[in-house]
Amino acid sequence: MVKKLTKHGNSLALVIDRPILDLLKIDVETPLEISTDGQRLIVAPAAPSARREKFDAAQQWAHKRYGKAFKRLAE
């Protein structure tokens, strides 16, 4: 597939077709890692960092244990 860049403000954008996004399970919330091998541009879903995984696990634990208290505080 050959694509052209499109102007987006002062930058250029590459529009990725829906079938490719679906195949790679990429949506608007997916962080992407962009790299190059010197000849090609490589765009791939970013692997979650160990720090992020620990944070998410701690957040789930806190919500499970203290979710009702958080909700009462928010009201």
Backbone as JSON Lines, residues from 0, in Angstrom:
{"i":0,"aa":"M","n":[0.84,-1.17,0.0],"ca":[0.0,0.0,0.0],"c":[0.89,1.23,0.0]}
{"i":1,"aa":"V","n":[0.63,2.14,-0.9],"ca":[1.36,3.39,-0.98],"c":[0.46,4.5,-0.46]}
{"i":2,"aa":"K","n":[0.98,5.31,0.44],"ca":[0.21,6.41,1.05],"c":[0.98,7.71,0.84]}
{"i":3,"aa":"K","n":[0.27,8.81,0.88],"ca":[0.88,10.14,0.85],"c":[0.61,10.82,2.18]}
{"i":4,"aa":"L","n":[1.53,11.67,2.59],"ca":[1.34,12.46,3.79],"c":[0.37,13.59,3.49]}
{"i":5,"aa":"T","n":[-0.4,13.99,4.49],"ca":[-1.32,15.11,4.32],"c":[-0.9,16.22,5.27]}
{"i":6,"aa":"K","n":[-1.17,17.45,4.87],"ca":[-0.82,18.6,5.69],"c":[-1.77,18.68,6.87]}
{"i":7,"aa":"H","n":[-1.21,18.89,8.07],"ca":[-2.0,19.01,9.3],"c":[-1.39,20.15,10.1]}
{"i":8,"aa":"G","n":[-1.93,21.35,9.92],"ca":[-1.34,22.53,10.55],"c":[0.03,22.77,9.95]}
{"i":9,"aa":"N","n":[1.05,22.89,10.81],"ca":[2.42,23.07,10.35],"c":[3.16,21.75,10.23]}
{"i":10,"aa":"S","n":[2.44,20.65,10.36],"ca":[3.05,19.32,10.33],"c":[2.49,18.5,9.18]}
{"i":11,"aa":"L","n":[2.97,17.29,9.07],"ca":[2.44,16.33,8.11],"c":[1.87,15.15,8.87]}
{"i":12,"aa":"A","n":[0.82,14.55,8.35],"ca":[0.16,13.43,9.01],"c":[0.05,12.25,8.05]}
{"i":13,"aa":"L","n":[0.09,11.07,8.62],"ca":[-0.12,9.84,7.85],"c":[-1.42,9.24,8.33]}
{"i":14,"aa":"V","n":[-2.36,9.07,7.44],"ca":[-3.66,8.48,7.79],"c":[-3.54,6.97,7.62]}
{"i":15,"aa":"I","n":[-3.86,6.25,8.7],"ca":[-3.78,4.79,8.68],"c":[-5.2,4.25,8.53]}
{"i":16,"aa":"D","n":[-5.39,3.4,7.55],"ca":[-6.72,2.87,7.25],"c":[-7.24,1.97,8.37]}
{"i":17,"aa":"R","n":[-8.56,1.97,8.56],"ca":[-9.23,1.22,9.62],"c":[-8.85,-0.26,9.64]}
{"i":18,"aa":"P","n":[-8.8,-0.98,8.51],"ca":[-8.45,-2.41,8.58],"c":[-7.08,-2.67,9.22]}
{"i":19,"aa":"I","n":[-6.13,-1.78,8.97],"ca":[-4.8,-1.94,9.56],"c":[-4.87,-1.65,11.06]}
{"i":20,"aa":"L","n":[-5.6,-0.61,11.44],"ca":[-5.76,-0.3,12.86],"c":[-6.43,-1.45,13.6]}
{"i":21,"aa":"D","n":[-7.46,-2.02,12.98],"ca":[-8.17,-3.14,13.6],"c":[-7.26,-4.36,13.73]}
{"i":22,"aa":"L","n":[-6.48,-4.63,12.71],"ca":[-5.57,-5.77,12.73],"c":[-4.56,-5.66,13.87]}
{"i":23,"aa":"L","n":[-4.06,-4.45,14.1],"ca":[-3.05,-4.22,15.14],"c":[-3.67,-3.84,16.49]}
{"i":24,"aa":"K","n":[-5.01,-3.78,16.53],"ca":[-5.73,-3.41,17.75],"c":[-5.28,-2.04,18.27]}
{"i":25,"aa":"I","n":[-5.22,-1.08,17.35],"ca":[-4.84,0.3,17.68],"c":[-6.09,1.16,17.63]}
{"i":26,"aa":"D","n":[-6.28,1.98,18.67],"ca":[-7.36,2.96,18.65],"c":[-6.78,4.3,19.08]}
{"i":27,"aa":"V","n":[-7.65,5.28,19.28],"ca":[-7.21,6.63,19.59],"c":[-6.45,6.7,20.91]}
{"i":28,"aa":"E","n":[-6.68,5.76,21.82],"ca":[-6.03,5.75,23.13],"c":[-4.7,4.98,23.15]}
{"i":29,"aa":"T","n":[-4.37,4.27,22.09],"ca":[-3.19,3.42,22.06],"c":[-1.92,4.25,21.94]}
{"i":30,"aa":"P","n":[-0.99,4.14,22.9],"ca":[0.29,4.84,22.74],"c":[1.11,4.12,21.66]}
{"i":31,"aa":"L","n":[1.74,4.9,20.81],"ca":[2.52,4.33,19.71],"c":[3.99,4.64,19.88]}
{"i":32,"aa":"E","n":[4.81,3.68,19.52],"ca":[6.26,3.86,19.51],"c":[6.66,4.07,18.06]}
{"i":33,"aa":"I","n":[7.38,5.16,17.81],"ca":[7.83,5.47,16.45],"c":[9.34,5.41,16.43]}
{"i":34,"aa":"S","n":[9.87,4.62,15.49],"ca":[11.32,4.47,15.38],"c":[11.68,4.35,13.9]}
{"i":35,"aa":"T","n":[12.96,4.24,13.65],"ca":[13.44,4.09,12.28],"c":[14.65,3.17,12.28]}
{"i":36,"aa":"D","n":[14.84,2.5,11.16],"ca":[16.04,1.7,10.98],"c":[17.03,2.42,10.06]}
{"i":37,"aa":"G","n":[16.77,3.71,9.81],"ca":[17.61,4.51,8.93],"c":[17.05,4.58,7.52]}
{"i":38,"aa":"Q","n":[16.19,3.65,7.16],"ca":[15.58,3.61,5.83],"c":[14.05,3.66,5.9]}
{"i":39,"aa":"R","n":[13.51,3.14,6.98],"ca":[12.06,2.99,7.11],"c":[11.56,3.61,8.42]}
{"i":40,"aa":"L","n":[10.33,4.06,8.38],"ca":[9.65,4.53,9.57],"c":[8.87,3.36,10.13]}
{"i":41,"aa":"I","n":[9.04,3.08,11.42],"ca":[8.38,1.94,12.05],"c":[7.44,2.49,13.12]}
{"i":42,"aa":"V","n":[6.16,2.16,12.98],"ca":[5.14,2.58,13.94],"c":[4.53,1.33,14.53]}
{"i":43,"aa":"A","n":[4.57,1.21,15.86],"ca":[4.04,0.01,16.51],"c":[3.42,0.4,17.84]}
{"i":44,"aa":"P","n":[2.42,-0.38,18.3],"ca":[1.89,-0.11,19.64],"c":[3.01,-0.2,20.66]}
{"i":45,"aa":"A","n":[3.05,0.77,21.57],"ca":[4.1,0.79,22.59],"c":[3.81,-0.29,23.63]}
{"i":46,"aa":"A","n":[4.84,-0.99,24.03],"ca":[4.7,-1.99,25.09],"c":[4.55,-1.25,26.41]}
{"i":47,"aa":"P","n":[3.62,-1.68,27.25],"ca":[3.47,-1.0,28.54],"c":[4.73,-1.18,29.39]}
{"i":48,"aa":"S","n":[5.14,-0.11,30.04],"ca":[6.33,-0.18,30.87],"c":[6.0,-0.91,32.17]}
{"i":49,"aa":"A","n":[7.01,-1.45,32.81],"ca":[6.82,-2.14,34.09],"c":[6.27,-1.17,35.13]}
{"i":50,"aa":"R","n":[6.71,0.08,35.07],"ca":[6.23,1.09,36.02],"c":[4.74,1.34,35.83]}
{"i":51,"aa":"R","n":[4.29,1.42,34.57],"ca":[2.87,1.63,34.29],"c":[2.04,0.45,34.75]}
{"i":52,"aa":"E","n":[2.55,-0.77,34.53],"ca":[1.83,-1.96,34.96],"c":[1.67,-1.99,36.48]}
{"i":53,"aa":"K","n":[2.71,-1.59,37.22],"ca":[2.64,-1.53,38.68],"c":[1.63,-0.48,39.12]}
{"i":54,"aa":"F","n":[1.63,0.68,38.45],"ca":[0.69,1.73,38.79],"c":[-0.75,1.27,38.56]}
{"i":55,"aa":"D","n":[-1.0,0.64,37.4],"ca":[-2.35,0.16,37.1],"c":[-2.81,-0.88,38.12]}
{"i":56,"aa":"A","n":[-1.91,-1.78,38.52],"ca":[-2.26,-2.79,39.51],"c":[-2.58,-2.14,40.86]}
{"i":57,"aa":"A","n":[-1.79,-1.16,41.26],"ca":[-2.04,-0.46,42.52],"c":[-3.36,0.31,42.47]}
{"i":58,"aa":"Q","n":[-3.65,0.91,41.34],"ca":[-4.9,1.64,41.18],"c":[-6.1,0.7,41.26]}
{"i":59,"aa":"Q","n":[-6.01,-0.45,40.64],"ca":[-7.1,-1.44,40.72],"c":[-7.29,-1.93,42.15]}
{"i":60,"aa":"W","n":[-6.19,-2.2,42.83],"ca":[-6.26,-2.65,44.23],"c":[-6.94,-1.59,45.1]}
{"i":61,"aa":"A","n":[-6.51,-0.33,44.94],"ca":[-7.07,0.75,45.76],"c":[-8.56,0.93,45.46]}
{"i":62,"aa":"H","n":[-8.93,0.83,44.2],"ca":[-10.34,0.98,43.84],"c":[-11.17,-0.17,44.41]}
{"i":63,"aa":"K","n":[-10.62,-1.37,44.34],"ca":[-11.34,-2.53,44.87],"c":[-11.52,-2.41,46.38]}
{"i":64,"aa":"R","n":[-10.47,-1.98,47.06],"ca":[-10.51,-1.91,48.53],"c":[-11.23,-0.68,49.05]}
{"i":65,"aa":"Y","n":[-11.02,0.48,48.4],"ca":[-11.53,1.74,48.92],"c":[-12.51,2.44,47.97]}
{"i":66,"aa":"G","n":[-12.99,1.73,46.97],"ca":[-13.87,2.35,45.97],"c":[-15.08,3.04,46.55]}
{"i":67,"aa":"K","n":[-15.74,2.4,47.51],"ca":[-16.93,3.01,48.12],"c":[-16.57,4.3,48.86]}
{"i":68,"aa":"A","n":[-15.45,4.3,49.57],"ca":[-15.02,5.5,50.28],"c":[-14.68,6.61,49.29]}
{"i":69,"aa":"F","n":[-14.0,6.27,48.19],"ca":[-13.68,7.27,47.16],"c":[-14.96,7.88,46.61]}
{"i":70,"aa":"K","n":[-15.96,7.04,46.38],"ca":[-17.22,7.53,45.82],"c":[-17.91,8.48,46.8]}
{"i":71,"aa":"R","n":[-17.92,8.14,48.09],"ca":[-18.53,9.01,49.09],"c":[-17.78,10.34,49.18]}
{"i":72,"aa":"L","n":[-16.46,10.3,49.1],"ca":[-15.67,11.53,49.15],"c":[-15.94,12.42,47.94]}
{"i":73,"aa":"A","n":[-16.19,11.81,46.81],"ca":[-16.43,12.57,45.58],"c":[-17.79,13.27,45.6]}
{"i":74,"aa":"E","n":[-18.71,12.75,46.39],"ca":[-20.07,13.33,46.42],"c":[-20.16,14.55,47.26]}
